Amino acid sequence: MARPTWSGQIQISLVSIAVKIFPASNSARQVEFHQIDRESGKRIHHQNVADDEPVNAADIVKGYEYKKGKYIQIEPDELKKLRIPTATTMEIAQFAKAEELPPELFDRPYFVAPKDEAQAKAIAIMRKALEQTQSIGIGKIAFSGREHLVALAAPTDPKQKGLMLYTLRFENELRSPKDYVSSIKDVAVDAKQLSLARQLIASNTEKFKLSDYKDEYETAVRTLVNAKLKNKPLPQEEPKTPKGKVIDLMDALRQSLKEKGKPAKSARRTPQRRKAA
């Protein structure tokens, strides 16, 4: 089992629960590439330099650029001495309804487990209370060199034990939609087109299964690597099926409905392509 990302106390008013937090996602891809020299096939190594002179790892420190080209040096021990409360205690500042948090706030998921058996009962009680009230707890914790805004929640899977924790983005980390979509003009929605669009959605609606979605790029890269290892012909790009020219939105919607769900099935096989479209 992986080492916990954070260990400490969840503080809810006068209630304190000792917990351990583990990553719930894999950040690294399974296929990893290295830079190599095309001629020799040997791996390229990067060297730390300053003014074209090599620098030993022991002589490298962090620096904050307070002016162009001017830095304040920060020693590792100086950072270690910054013991803020959230490094060991997650104080729940408030509770909120889960629906109040927009999806763009959520960053990474974590599992929350009791530190020992004595804490398991407190976790179970808090989990049930969060489920019944459909609420999440908002607080802050510090790990990985920064402080994180977090949301404490019950798992969506009733069979899963423990709690879930999600790191959230602070307000200054979110870009303003005004810079990107404010120039879109308001348009009138045609009732017939809207009706067809709703039929299209309804005909392709089914229960979501995460296992139906695979990383096809990862599979393609592995196929390419295996072909080169075994000196087999390299995989070729599949020919694209020509599609009729879309002339009118109504015609396109009607044609989509005639396909009886084909767009949804195709999207399930290649979700990334659907997103790009």
C-alpha positions as CSV (number, residue, x, y, z in Angstrom):
1,M,0.0,0.0,0.0
2,A,1.2,3.5,-0.8
3,R,2.4,5.8,1.9
4,P,-0.1,8.4,3.1
5,T,0.0,11.8,1.5
6,W,-1.0,13.4,4.7
7,S,-1.6,12.3,8.3
8,G,-3.2,14.4,11.0
9,Q,-6.4,15.4,12.7
10,I,-9.8,16.4,11.2
11,Q,-11.1,19.0,13.6
12,I,-14.9,19.6,13.5
13,S,-15.8,22.0,16.3
14,L,-14.8,20.0,19.4
15,V,-14.6,16.7,17.6
16,S,-11.2,15.5,16.5
17,I,-10.6,12.5,14.3
18,A,-7.1,11.1,13.5
19,V,-6.9,10.1,9.8
20,K,-4.6,9.2,6.9
21,I,-5.1,10.4,3.4
22,F,-4.0,8.5,0.3
23,P,-4.1,9.4,-3.4
24,A,-7.2,8.0,-5.2
25,S,-5.7,8.5,-8.7
26,N,-2.6,7.7,-10.7
27,S,-1.0,10.9,-12.0
28,A,1.7,9.1,-14.1
29,R,1.0,7.4,-17.5
30,Q,1.9,3.7,-17.8
31,V,3.9,4.3,-21.0
32,E,6.9,6.5,-20.3
33,F,9.4,7.9,-22.8
34,H,12.9,9.1,-22.3
35,Q,15.0,11.4,-24.5
36,I,17.7,9.5,-26.4
37,D,20.3,10.4,-29.1
38,R,19.0,9.3,-32.5
39,E,22.6,8.3,-33.6
40,S,23.9,6.4,-30.6
41,G,20.6,5.3,-29.0
42,K,21.9,6.4,-25.6
43,R,19.8,8.2,-23.1
44,I,20.3,12.0,-22.8
45,H,21.1,13.3,-19.3
46,H,20.5,16.9,-18.4
47,Q,23.0,18.8,-16.3
48,N,22.5,21.7,-13.9
49,V,24.4,24.8,-15.0
50,A,24.7,28.4,-14.1
51,D,26.5,30.8,-16.5
52,D,27.4,27.7,-18.5
53,E,29.2,26.2,-15.5
54,P,28.1,22.9,-13.8
55,V,26.5,23.2,-10.4
56,N,26.5,20.5,-7.7
57,A,23.2,19.3,-6.4
58,A,24.2,20.3,-2.9
59,D,24.7,23.9,-4.0
60,I,21.2,24.3,-5.5
61,V,18.6,26.2,-3.4
62,K,15.2,27.6,-4.1
63,G,14.9,31.2,-5.2
64,Y,12.1,33.7,-5.3
65,E,12.3,36.3,-8.1
66,Y,11.3,39.6,-6.6
67,K,12.6,41.6,-9.5
68,K,13.6,40.6,-13.1
69,G,16.8,38.5,-12.7
70,K,17.0,39.2,-8.9
71,Y,16.3,36.4,-6.4
72,I,15.9,35.8,-2.7
73,Q,17.5,32.5,-1.7
74,I,15.4,30.2,0.4
75,E,17.1,27.3,2.2
76,P,15.4,23.9,2.7
77,D,15.6,24.2,6.5
78,E,13.9,27.6,6.3
79,L,10.9,26.0,4.6
80,K,10.8,23.1,7.0
81,K,10.5,25.5,9.9
82,L,7.3,27.0,8.4
83,R,5.0,24.8,10.5
84,I,1.5,26.2,9.8
85,P,-1.4,24.6,11.6
86,T,-2.8,22.9,8.5
87,A,0.3,20.8,8.2
88,T,-1.1,18.5,10.9
89,T,-4.8,19.7,11.4
90,M,-7.6,20.0,8.9
91,E,-10.1,22.3,10.6
92,I,-13.5,22.1,8.9
93,A,-14.5,25.8,8.5
94,Q,-18.0,25.1,7.3
95,F,-20.4,22.7,5.7
96,A,-22.1,23.2,2.4
97,K,-24.4,21.4,0.0
98,A,-22.4,19.5,-2.6
99,E,-24.5,20.9,-5.4
100,E,-23.3,24.4,-4.5
101,L,-19.7,23.6,-5.6
102,P,-19.2,24.0,-9.4
103,P,-17.3,21.1,-11.1
104,E,-14.4,23.3,-12.1
105,L,-13.4,23.7,-8.5
106,F,-12.5,20.1,-8.0
107,D,-8.9,19.0,-8.6
108,R,-7.7,15.6,-7.3
109,P,-9.4,12.9,-5.2
110,Y,-8.1,11.2,-2.1
111,F,-9.1,8.4,0.2
112,V,-9.6,9.2,3.9
113,A,-9.0,6.3,6.3
114,P,-9.0,6.2,10.1
115,K,-5.6,6.3,11.6
116,D,-6.5,3.3,13.8
117,E,-9.5,1.2,14.8
118,A,-10.4,3.6,17.5
119,Q,-11.2,6.3,14.9
120,A,-13.2,4.0,12.6
121,K,-16.5,4.6,14.5
122,A,-16.1,8.4,14.3
123,I,-15.4,8.1,10.6
124,A,-18.6,6.0,10.1
125,I,-20.8,8.4,12.0
126,M,-19.4,11.4,10.0
127,R,-19.9,9.5,6.8
128,K,-23.5,8.7,7.5
129,A,-24.2,12.3,8.6
130,L,-22.7,13.7,5.3
131,E,-24.7,11.2,3.3
132,Q,-28.0,12.0,4.9
133,T,-27.5,15.8,4.8
134,Q,-26.0,15.6,1.3
135,S,-23.3,17.9,2.6
136,I,-19.5,18.3,2.3
137,G,-17.1,19.9,4.8
138,I,-14.7,22.7,3.6
139,G,-11.3,23.1,5.1
140,K,-7.6,23.5,4.4
141,I,-4.6,21.2,4.7
142,A,-0.9,21.6,3.8
143,F,1.1,19.0,2.0
144,S,3.5,18.8,-1.1
145,G,4.9,22.2,-0.5
146,R,1.6,24.2,-0.5
147,E,-1.7,24.7,1.3
148,H,-4.8,23.2,-0.3
149,L,-8.5,24.1,-0.1
150,V,-10.3,20.8,0.4
151,A,-13.7,19.2,0.5
152,L,-14.5,16.3,2.8
153,A,-17.4,14.1,1.5
154,A,-19.0,10.7,1.7
155,P,-18.1,8.3,-1.1
156,T,-20.6,8.1,-4.0
157,D,-20.3,4.3,-3.8
158,P,-22.2,3.1,-0.8
159,K,-20.0,0.0,-0.6
160,Q,-16.8,2.0,-0.3
161,K,-15.6,2.5,3.2
162,G,-14.0,5.6,4.8
163,L,-14.4,9.1,3.4
164,M,-13.4,11.0,0.3
165,L,-11.3,14.2,0.2
166,Y,-11.0,16.4,-2.9
167,T,-8.5,19.2,-3.3
168,L,-10.2,22.3,-4.6
169,R,-8.9,25.3,-6.6
170,F,-8.8,28.7,-5.0
171,E,-10.6,31.5,-6.6
172,N,-7.4,33.1,-8.0
173,E,-6.7,29.8,-9.8
174,L,-9.8,29.9,-12.0
175,R,-9.8,32.0,-15.2
176,S,-12.7,34.4,-15.8
177,P,-15.2,33.1,-18.4
178,K,-15.6,36.8,-19.5
179,D,-12.2,36.5,-21.3
180,Y,-13.3,33.5,-23.4
181,V,-17.1,33.4,-23.8
182,S,-18.5,36.8,-23.2
183,S,-18.4,37.7,-26.9
184,I,-20.8,34.9,-27.8
185,K,-24.0,36.5,-29.0
186,D,-27.4,35.5,-27.5
187,V,-29.4,33.5,-30.0
188,A,-33.1,32.4,-30.1
189,V,-33.6,28.7,-29.6
190,D,-36.0,27.2,-32.1
191,A,-38.6,25.0,-30.3
192,K,-38.6,22.3,-33.0
193,Q,-34.8,22.1,-33.0
194,L,-34.8,22.0,-29.2
195,S,-37.3,19.1,-29.3
196,L,-35.2,17.1,-31.7
197,A,-32.1,17.8,-29.6
198,R,-33.9,16.5,-26.5
199,Q,-35.0,13.4,-28.4
200,L,-31.4,12.9,-29.5
201,I,-30.2,13.1,-25.9
202,A,-32.9,10.8,-24.6
203,S,-32.3,8.1,-27.3
204,N,-28.6,8.0,-26.3
205,T,-29.0,8.2,-22.6
206,E,-27.9,5.2,-20.5
207,K,-26.4,4.4,-17.2
208,F,-22.8,5.7,-16.9
209,K,-20.1,3.0,-16.6
210,L,-16.5,4.2,-16.2
211,S,-15.2,0.8,-17.2
212,D,-16.6,1.4,-20.7
213,Y,-14.1,4.2,-21.3
214,K,-10.5,3.3,-22.1
215,D,-7.4,5.3,-22.9
216,E,-7.1,4.4,-26.6
217,Y,-4.0,6.5,-27.1
218,E,-2.2,4.5,-24.4
219,T,-3.2,1.2,-26.2
220,A,-2.1,2.6,-29.5
221,V,1.3,3.6,-28.2
222,R,1.8,0.1,-26.7
223,T,0.8,-1.5,-30.0
224,L,3.4,0.7,-31.7
225,V,6.1,-0.1,-29.2
226,N,5.4,-3.9,-29.5
227,A,5.4,-3.8,-33.3
228,K,8.9,-2.1,-33.3
229,L,10.2,-4.5,-30.7
230,K,9.1,-7.5,-32.8
231,N,10.1,-5.9,-36.2
232,K,6.5,-6.2,-37.3
233,P,4.7,-3.7,-39.7
234,L,3.8,-0.5,-37.9
235,P,0.1,0.0,-37.3
236,Q,-1.6,2.2,-39.9
237,E,-4.2,4.9,-39.3
238,E,-7.7,3.6,-39.9
239,P,-9.3,5.2,-43.0
240,K,-12.0,7.7,-42.0
241,T,-15.5,7.1,-43.1
242,P,-16.7,9.9,-45.3
243,K,-19.7,11.7,-43.8
244,G,-22.4,13.6,-45.7
245,K,-22.2,17.4,-45.6
246,V,-24.3,18.9,-42.9
247,I,-26.5,21.5,-44.5
248,D,-29.1,22.2,-41.8
249,L,-29.2,21.7,-38.1
250,M,-32.7,20.2,-38.3
251,D,-31.6,17.7,-41.0
252,A,-28.5,16.8,-38.9
253,L,-30.6,16.1,-35.8
254,R,-33.1,14.0,-37.7
255,Q,-30.3,12.0,-39.3
256,S,-28.7,11.5,-35.9
257,L,-32.0,10.2,-34.6
258,K,-32.3,7.8,-37.5
259,E,-28.9,6.3,-36.6
260,K,-30.5,5.0,-33.4
261,G,-27.8,5.8,-30.9
262,K,-24.7,5.3,-33.1
263,P,-23.1,8.6,-32.0
264,A,-23.3,7.5,-28.3
265,K,-21.8,4.1,-29.0
266,S,-19.0,5.6,-31.0
267,A,-18.4,8.2,-28.3
268,R,-18.1,5.4,-25.7
269,R,-15.3,3.8,-27.6
270,T,-13.5,7.1,-28.2
271,P,-14.5,9.6,-25.5
272,Q,-11.5,11.9,-26.2
273,R,-12.5,12.3,-29.8
274,R,-16.0,13.3,-28.8
275,K,-14.7,15.9,-26.5
276,A,-12.5,17.4,-29.2
277,A,-15.4,17.6,-31.5
